Amino acid sequence: MDDNDFYLNVAYALSACQIIEQELKLYITEALELARKCIGKKLPFKLSGDDYADASLERLIEGFRKLSDNDILVKDLRKFKEERNFLSHKGITHCLDYEGELFQSTAIEFQARLDAIQAEAIRLRNELHEESNKFRGILYFGDFPD
């Protein structure tokens, strides 16, 4: 594996992680919008997805946890976060030797983790989408009080 291929694979894995963040932001935004519509004018409700625009993955997961009963998905997201954190903060340096060169055997071993991160991101994205579908119809087509 040449250096450029390795760095490109890391970038692909990181982009998969960003997709999870985006899905969580979308879920939270829509869930809060549904809450706002249900509350109507009965109580001021100023929470919105904008409150999570720059949130960390951990904060997004906690926001999702408060708006979902899917404890298994929350657990899976937390596990994913740990792997994402390793990738983001130590992934590349984990594969470099003392001279800053790519250590091939470690990079090849690390590729399995990169592949796993991408596969898990796809699975989690689909799960988040399914979770959103539980209320999305009500959000867009429900009958809400003024």
C-alpha positions as CSV (number, residue, x, y, z in Angstrom):
1,M,0.0,0.0,0.0
2,D,1.5,3.4,-0.9
3,D,1.2,6.4,1.4
4,N,-1.4,8.2,-0.8
5,D,-3.7,5.1,-0.8
6,F,-3.5,4.9,3.0
7,Y,-4.3,8.5,3.6
8,L,-7.1,8.4,1.1
9,N,-8.6,5.4,2.9
10,V,-8.4,7.3,6.2
11,A,-10.2,10.2,4.5
12,Y,-12.9,7.9,3.3
13,A,-13.4,6.4,6.8
14,L,-13.5,9.9,8.3
15,S,-16.1,11.0,5.7
16,A,-18.3,8.0,6.8
17,C,-18.0,9.3,10.3
18,Q,-19.2,12.8,9.2
19,I,-22.2,11.2,7.6
20,I,-23.2,9.8,11.0
21,E,-22.9,13.2,12.5
22,Q,-25.1,14.6,9.7
23,E,-27.7,11.9,10.2
24,L,-27.8,12.6,14.0
25,K,-28.2,16.4,13.3
26,L,-31.1,15.7,10.9
27,Y,-32.8,13.3,13.4
28,I,-32.5,15.9,16.2
29,T,-33.7,18.7,14.0
30,E,-36.8,16.8,12.9
31,A,-37.5,15.5,16.4
32,L,-37.4,18.9,17.9
33,E,-39.5,20.3,15.1
34,L,-42.1,17.7,15.8
35,A,-42.0,18.6,19.5
36,R,-42.4,22.3,18.6
37,K,-45.4,21.5,16.4
38,C,-47.1,19.3,19.1
39,I,-46.6,21.9,21.8
40,G,-48.0,24.6,19.6
41,K,-48.6,27.8,21.5
42,K,-49.1,26.1,24.8
43,L,-45.6,26.6,26.0
44,P,-42.6,28.5,24.6
45,F,-40.3,26.0,22.8
46,K,-37.1,27.5,21.5
47,L,-35.0,24.3,21.0
48,S,-34.0,23.6,17.4
49,G,-31.6,21.7,15.4
50,D,-29.5,24.9,15.1
51,D,-28.5,24.3,18.8
52,Y,-26.6,21.2,17.5
53,A,-25.1,22.6,14.4
54,D,-21.5,22.6,15.7
55,A,-22.0,19.9,18.3
56,S,-19.5,17.1,18.9
57,L,-20.4,13.5,18.1
58,E,-20.7,12.8,21.8
59,R,-23.2,15.7,22.3
60,L,-25.1,14.6,19.2
61,I,-25.4,11.1,20.6
62,E,-26.7,12.4,23.9
63,G,-29.2,14.6,22.1
64,F,-30.4,11.6,20.2
65,R,-30.6,9.5,23.4
66,K,-32.9,12.0,24.9
67,L,-35.2,11.9,21.8
68,S,-35.2,8.2,21.1
69,D,-36.1,5.0,23.0
70,N,-33.7,2.9,20.9
71,D,-31.1,2.1,23.6
72,I,-29.4,-0.5,21.4
73,L,-28.7,2.1,18.8
74,V,-27.4,4.6,21.4
75,K,-25.0,1.9,22.6
76,D,-23.9,1.2,19.1
77,L,-23.4,4.9,18.4
78,R,-21.2,5.2,21.6
79,K,-19.1,2.3,20.5
80,F,-18.8,3.9,17.0
81,K,-17.7,7.2,18.6
82,E,-14.8,5.5,20.4
83,E,-13.5,4.0,17.2
84,R,-14.1,7.3,15.4
85,N,-12.1,9.1,18.1
86,F,-9.2,6.8,17.7
87,L,-9.3,7.3,14.0
88,S,-9.5,11.0,14.3
89,H,-7.0,11.6,17.0
90,K,-4.5,8.7,16.6
91,G,-5.2,6.8,13.5
92,I,-2.6,8.1,11.2
93,T,0.1,8.6,13.9
94,H,-0.5,5.0,15.0
95,C,0.7,3.9,11.6
96,L,3.9,6.1,11.4
97,D,7.3,5.0,12.4
98,Y,9.8,7.1,14.5
99,E,10.9,9.0,11.3
100,G,7.3,9.9,10.3
101,E,7.2,7.4,7.5
102,L,4.2,5.0,7.0
103,F,4.9,1.7,8.7
104,Q,3.5,-0.7,6.1
105,S,2.6,-3.6,8.2
106,T,0.7,-1.5,10.7
107,A,-1.0,0.4,7.9
108,I,-2.1,-2.9,6.4
109,E,-3.5,-4.1,9.7
110,F,-5.2,-0.7,10.3
111,Q,-7.0,-1.1,6.9
112,A,-9.3,-3.7,8.5
113,R,-10.3,-1.1,11.1
114,L,-10.9,1.5,8.4
115,D,-13.1,-0.9,6.4
116,A,-15.0,-1.8,9.6
117,I,-15.6,1.9,10.4
118,Q,-17.1,2.5,6.9
119,A,-19.3,-0.6,7.1
120,E,-20.5,0.3,10.6
121,A,-21.2,3.9,9.4
122,I,-23.4,2.6,6.6
123,R,-25.3,0.3,9.1
124,L,-25.8,3.1,11.6
125,R,-26.9,5.6,9.0
126,N,-29.6,3.1,7.9
127,E,-30.7,2.5,11.5
128,L,-30.9,6.3,12.1
129,H,-32.9,6.8,9.0
130,E,-35.3,4.0,10.1
131,E,-35.6,5.6,13.5
132,S,-36.5,8.9,11.9
133,N,-39.1,7.2,9.8
134,K,-41.0,6.3,13.0
135,F,-42.1,10.0,13.3
136,R,-41.3,11.6,10.0
137,G,-44.8,11.1,8.5
138,I,-46.4,12.7,11.5
139,L,-44.0,15.6,11.3
140,Y,-44.8,16.4,7.7
141,F,-48.5,15.2,7.5
142,G,-49.8,15.4,11.1
143,D,-52.7,17.5,12.3
144,F,-51.3,20.0,14.8
145,P,-53.0,22.6,17.0
146,D,-52.3,26.2,16.3
